[in-house]
Amino acid sequence: MDIGSGNLELILHIANSFPGKHFVLEDIDSSLCNRGRMQRKMDMFGLESVDTSMLSFHYGDTTTTGLPDKEFDLVMAHGLIHEINDKQSFFNDLHRIIKVDGYLMISDAFYTEKPGPHASCTNPFLTHDELNALLKELKLTVVKEWKRTGIRDKWQGSGREYESRVLLCKWP
């Protein structure tokens, strides 16, 4: 399950690598997350092995997916958590839909100092301290983490450095 699938790129590359697996693409915007756009992205990236019958679209909102309880082995939130205003409700819903032995994957940009909002988003990215506080508040354990450091932002023209972090997490 990919929450916030609007650009479709990440989930399509993953689906291309795991034929026969079912993926749910969830977003709040059907104008971005739809079969026509998906086909154009697949053509653009040469993703011929994606079995489109194994991909389903679902539309929710920023506090609830409306999906069944304990349904998903892995839920991904890529480039999304900084855009969520009510993080507690959002993560409570993710916890509800993830299987007991399932994982949550968070991927986003994180700064040392609070940046301003970026292109077409009213919220700034989180700082490392804000992420750590959120993980603690949610009682999420980081099982594995990948980082890409030394990246310069393009959104604010400041060229400030940030880290791209991918965290594989579990609830107790």
C-alpha positions in Angstrom: 0.0 0.0 0.0 1.4 3.4 -1.0 -0.2 6.3 0.8 0.0 9.6 -1.2 0.6 7.9 -4.5 0.0 11.0 -6.6 3.2 11.0 -8.6 2.9 7.2 -9.0 6.7 6.8 -9.8 7.8 5.0 -6.6 5.0 2.5 -6.5 5.2 1.7 -10.2 8.9 0.9 -10.0 8.3 -1.3 -6.9 5.4 -3.1 -8.6 7.6 -3.7 -11.7 10.1 -5.5 -9.4 7.5 -7.7 -7.7 5.2 -9.3 -10.3 2.2 -11.1 -8.9 2.0 -8.9 -5.8 -1.1 -6.8 -5.2 -0.6 -3.1 -4.6 -3.1 -0.4 -3.4 -2.4 3.1 -4.5 -4.1 5.6 -2.2 -4.3 9.4 -2.6 -6.7 12.2 -2.0 -6.6 13.4 -5.6 -8.0 11.3 -8.4 -6.7 13.8 -11.0 -3.2 12.7 -10.1 -3.7 9.1 -9.1 -5.5 7.4 -11.9 -5.1 4.7 -14.6 -4.5 7.1 -17.5 -1.6 8.8 -15.7 -0.3 5.4 -14.5 -0.1 4.2 -18.1 1.7 7.3 -19.2 4.2 6.9 -16.3 4.7 3.2 -17.2 5.4 4.1 -20.8 7.8 6.9 -19.8 9.8 4.6 -17.5 9.6 1.5 -19.7 7.8 -0.5 -17.0 6.4 -3.3 -19.1 6.3 -5.9 -16.4 3.7 -4.1 -14.2 0.5 -6.2 -14.1 -2.0 -3.4 -14.0 -4.7 -5.8 -12.8 -2.7 -6.1 -9.6 -2.9 -2.4 -8.9 -6.0 -0.9 -7.3 -6.8 2.8 -6.7 -8.3 4.1 -3.5 -9.1 7.6 -2.5 -9.2 8.7 1.2 -8.3 11.9 3.0 -5.5 13.1 5.3 -6.9 11.5 8.4 -8.5 8.3 7.3 -8.0 5.8 4.4 -11.3 4.1 4.9 -9.5 0.8 4.2 -10.1 -2.5 6.2 -8.4 -3.2 9.5 -5.1 -5.2 9.6 -5.1 -5.7 5.8 -1.5 -4.6 4.7 1.9 -6.1 5.2 3.6 -2.9 4.2 2.3 0.7 4.1 4.6 3.4 2.5 4.3 7.1 3.1 6.8 8.7 0.6 7.3 12.4 0.6 4.1 12.9 2.6 4.3 13.2 6.3 5.3 16.9 6.2 2.1 17.6 4.4 -0.2 16.0 7.0 -1.6 18.5 9.5 -3.2 16.0 11.9 -0.4 13.6 12.2 -1.9 11.7 15.2 -5.1 10.8 13.3 -3.1 10.0 10.2 -0.8 7.6 11.9 -3.6 6.1 14.0 -5.3 5.1 10.8 -2.1 3.6 9.3 -1.6 1.6 12.5 -5.2 0.3 12.1 -4.7 -0.9 8.5 -1.3 -2.5 9.0 -1.2 -6.2 10.0 0.2 -7.0 13.4 3.5 -8.2 12.0 3.5 -5.5 9.2 5.7 -2.5 8.6 5.4 1.2 8.0 7.9 2.8 5.6 8.4 6.6 6.0 10.4 8.4 3.3 10.9 12.2 3.3 13.4 15.0 3.5 14.5 16.1 7.0 16.4 19.2 8.0 18.6 20.2 10.9 16.8 23.6 11.2 13.2 24.2 10.3 12.9 25.3 6.6 10.0 27.3 5.2 7.2 25.7 3.1 8.2 24.4 -0.3 6.5 24.4 -3.8 2.7 24.2 -3.6 2.7 23.0 0.0 1.7 25.0 3.0 3.8 23.0 5.5 7.6 22.9 5.9 9.5 19.6 6.0 10.2 18.2 9.4 13.5 18.6 11.3 15.3 15.5 12.5 14.3 16.4 16.1 10.6 16.7 15.1 10.8 13.3 13.4 12.4 11.7 16.4 9.7 13.2 18.7 7.0 12.0 16.4 8.4 8.4 16.3 8.6 8.4 20.1 5.1 9.8 20.5 3.7 7.1 18.1 5.8 4.4 19.8 7.2 3.4 16.5 10.5 1.4 16.4 12.9 2.0 13.6 13.9 -1.5 12.3 16.1 -0.2 9.5 17.1 3.1 8.1 18.6 4.4 4.9 20.0 7.9 4.4 21.2 10.1 1.6 23.1 13.1 3.0 24.4 16.3 1.7 21.5 17.1 -0.6 20.7 20.7 -1.4 17.1 21.9 -1.6 15.8 23.5 -4.8 12.5 24.6 -3.4 13.5 27.7 -1.4 16.4 28.9 -3.5 18.6 28.7 -0.3 20.4 25.6 -1.3 20.0 24.4 2.4 21.3 20.9 3.1 19.0 18.1 4.1 18.9 14.4 4.4 16.7 12.1 2.5 15.7 9.4 5.0 13.8 6.1 4.5 12.8 4.5 7.8 11.3 1.0 8.0 9.2 1.0 11.3 7.0 -1.3 13.4 4.6 -0.7 16.1 5.0 -2.9 19.3 
